[in-house]
Amino acid sequence: MSFLRHIRIAPSILSADFANFGAECRAIEAQGCDWVHVDVMDGHFVPNITFGPATVRALRPHVGGTLDVHLMIAPVDAYVAGFADAGADILTAHVEAGPHIHRTLQAIRGHGLRPGLALNPGTPVEAAAPLLDMADLVCVMTVNPGFGGQEFLHSQLEKVRRLIGDRPIHIEVDGGITRQTAPLAAAAGADVLVAGSAVFKGGSVERPEVYGANIRAIRDAAAAALPRAEG
């Protein structure tokens, strides 16, 4: 049976209200998001510091679905067990984060998580080729990692196109996703769209219907770009 690709919206909590994460996660799930995306940054691999395993552990009771944890850190291996114990479902590491990414992906799966592999904009798609059979997801960065709110890099769409094949693997696009860029990512073959400000802008836990409208707008725009049989 072929791998079923349908659009999944994964709001990044980097754009949520940091003082109200639990309620924010409940709100976006109630309003129709598919995954909850957590951007972990260390101030070393990327020029920002965000969350660690303790934050993921605190979020887990508030997330009923998939907790998609993106590690923008180096090194990775020493932290895999901590994020697994905290309740991550998917743990994505960057191919650029260390010399032994093969071992990192093995460690992630060995802890019972679904391994993801991320590629920075400056990294050629060929870097992922020897690792695709070990990953459940490839994340193509369509901004330089480190901060939310950046503009979408159209040059990265060719990577997405070249990753599409017969493997049962999710293709995630992270960075600059809006209702304008979502169709481009979907048409190229992405099935998981990470969106931060495009989901959270204008809404709040007191006005969650805005989150729902934003999620539907991104999903509908992306689905409209798919062939009729897949939409």
N, C-alpha and C positions, 0 to 999 in steps of 0.2 A: 504494500500500500504506500502511495507517495506521501511525502510530508505535507501536511496541511498548512498552508500559509494564509493567515488572515491577520488583519491589522490589530495590533495591541498597542494601547496607549499607556505609557509608563511615566507618570508625572514625577519630576525630580523634586524631592523635598528641600533641595537647596533654595528653592523659591518660596517655600512655605513660611509660616510664622514660627520661628524657632522656639518661641515661648509656649507654643500650643501644639506641639507635634502630634500628640496622640489624637486630638480632635481633628487635626488637619488630615491625618491618614484615614480616619473613619469617614470624614466628609468626602474625600476624593473617591474612596471605594464605593460609598453609597451613591455617588454621582456617576459611576460607570467606568472608572479606570480599570485597567486590567492588571497591571503590576504597579508596585511602589518602588521607585528608584532612589537609591541612597548613594550619593557621591562622597566617597571617602578620600580626603586630601591631607597630605602630610607636611606641606611647606617645604618639601625637599624635591620630590619628583615633580610637583607642580607648585606654583607660587601662591599657595593658599592653604589654610588649615581648617578642616571642618569637623568630621565625626570619627569616632572609633567604635570598637565592639560594644562599649557600654551604651552608646546611643542606639545601636541596632537592637540590643537586648531590651531597651526601654520601649522601642517601637513595636517589637514583635507581638505583644498582646493586642495591639491596636490594628494589626494588618491581618485580615483574614485570608488574603490571596498570596501571590508571589512577592517575596521581598528580594528585589534585584539590587545587589550590592556591588558597586563599581569601585575597585581599589585603584586610586591614582596615588600609589605609594611605592616606595622602593627602600629596602627589599620587601618582598611579599611573604615568603614562606613562613617566617616566624609568627605571622598573624593569622594564618589560615585557620588554625584550631580555635582561636578566639572568636573569629566571626562565625565559624560553624556552631560553636557552643551558644553564641548569641542568638541564633535562629535564622541566619541568612538562608535563602533557597538557592539563589544563583550568586556565584562569586566570580567576578571578572577581574583578571589581571592584565596588565599591559605587557605586550611582547618586549617593549623597551625597558621594562623595570628591572631586568636582571639577566645574567648570562644563561640561566637554566630554566627557561620558561616551560620546557617539557616537563621537568620535575615539579614545577609549581602546579601545572594542570593536573598531574597525577595526584599531588597532595590534596588538591581541592576535591577531586572525585573520591579520593580515599577517605575523606571526612564526611562523605555522604551528600555533598553539594553538587550542583550542576556547574561545570566549569565554563567560564566565558573568557574570551581572548579579545583584547582591545588593541586598536591600531591608531596611533597618532597621525595627524595629517601628513607629516613628513616621512612616514614609514610606508614603503611600497607594499602593495597587496601580496607580493611574493613571500613576504616574511611570515604570512599566516599559512602558506601552503603545506609545510611539513607537519602542521599542528591541527589541521581541520578535523582529523579523525578522533582527536582527543577532546574537542570542545563541543558543547551544546549550543554555543552562541558565539558569534563574532560581532563585536561592537566597533563600528566605523565612526571615529570622531570627526564630526563635521565642523568643529571649532578646535582651536588649540586648548587643551584641557587646563583647568585651573580656576575659571570663573564662569558664572552663569551670565546670560544676557548678551552673548556675543553673536555676531552675524554668521549666518550659514555659509560654509565654504563649498560652493558648487563643484569645485574641482574634485571633491571626494566621491561624487556619485559614480564615477567609473569604477572605483574600488567595489562598491556595492554590486554593480553589474557583474563584475568578474568573480565575485564570491558565490553567485547563485549557481547551484548545481543540483545534483541528485541527493546530496547528503541531507539527513534530517537535522538541520541546524538552523537556529534563528539568526537572522541578520538584523542587528540593531543599529539605529542611527542616533547619535547623541550630539546635540549642539545646534542651536539656531532653528529648532523645529517650530513652525507656526502653521497656520492654515494655508499659507502661501507656499511654504517649502515642503510640507508633508506630502503633497501629491508627487513632487519630484523624487523624494526618497522612496515612496511606495512604487512608483513606476519603474524605478531602478531595481527593485526587488526586495527592499527592506520590509520586514513584517512587524518590527518592534520600534516604536517611535518614542524617544525620551523627550519630554517637553517640560520646561520649568515655568518661566514667566508666562508662556502662552496658555498654560492651564490656570495658574493662580492669579493672574492679573485681574483686578476688579472684584475678586471674590473674597470670602472669609468664611470662618466656621459659622458665622451668623447669616451669611448669604451664600450657602453652598450651591444654590442653583446656578450661580455664575460659573462655578467650576464645571458643573454638568454641561452647561451650554458651550463652554470652551472645549471640553473633551469631545463633545459631539461634533463640533465644527471641525476639529482636527481630524477626527475619524472619518467623517463624511467626505472631507476634501481628499483624504488619502484613498478611501475606497473608490471614489469616482475615477481615480487614475488607474485602477486595476482592470484587467480584462473582465468582461461581464461574468464569466464562469467563476471567477474568484472573488468578486465583489460582495 
